[in-house]
């Protein structure tokens, strides 16, 4: 069984060793990442262009194939030697380097080739805070993550780097890569991974689940085109009930995505409770006898509708008996009790929806369960001072 480093990156710096300081600043680490750090790494090279000439880890980060070949000719074992401030093998410093936006595809391919020819593992990775799955070289090439593309961008030559790794034997069923790229509708990573054999059914089911819950129709098309069954049952993570992809789309406020799935071959059957949930978003007639069961099955619907900015759905839901103050998750359609619809509207700066929620009885003094913040606090955090002022007045 492959073993991965669990050493935690030291981000405090500065380091005594200039080479380690450069690597500490140059690499995406999923902890304190920012363009300013990478710019500081590049600035270190201006006054010290020969920095790391004897370091296989620095040479890898700089995509310096010439230096890599010289060092590896003397000792091939260096291709897999862990070192530098993060205890990584050289290939990871290459994959996670973000300091040089002008690095060329040719230089990246040459550096990858030099390392793999000397025995580097194309699936090299490390365990972030000891957690599985590993953050591999492929993960580093594709970048992205929960903090967004600005803080966690792909490698400047991500396609050349990822393709070289995949051609060298990297596993396309890379769970952390797939997770990190889930949140952005850009599907270029999936297209490349499919080219090299991506076929993990569980991971693809999660991709479909996210796509239908967030209205990513192009991703739905791509997944089905590569063999994912449009009738796949999704859910099961984050406390989300398992249901068909069609039902998940319809009950998450994306009727057009549900229609797409039907055209692609999915069954359009909904349970009575699911039909009520779907009708909240479409305005269709509901079966009164199924409403109570629908509310019980999805008590946090108002928070999700508020996150979507769907004022009509919010109004319908409250009118049918949903609790306007019930907390739920707003990043996914889950009933885990995180924040209210008023938090969502405030964080999005949607003044009209904030006013509607207040008229419907939303409590401006309630705090969310993660940050212990009021809706006004959310508005302030996201720079919506007018909404914060409105909510502050109401809470007083």
Secondary structure by P-SEA (a helix, b strand, c coil): cbbbbccccccccccccaaaaaaaaaccccccccaaaaaaaaaaaccccccccccaaaaaaaccaaaaaaaaaacccccccccccccccaaaaaaaccccccccaaaaaaaaaaaaaacccccbbbbcccccccccaaaaaaccccccccccccccaaaaaaaaaaaaccccccaaaaaaaccccccaaaaaaaaaccccaaaaaaaaaaaaaccaaaaaaaaaaacccccccccccccbbbbcaaaaaaaaccaaaaaaaaaacccccccaaaaaaaaaaccccccccaaaaaaaaccaaaaaaaaaccaaaaaaaaaacccccbbbbcccccccccccaaaaaaaaccaaaaaaaaaaccccccccccccccaaaaaaaacaaaaaaaaaaaac
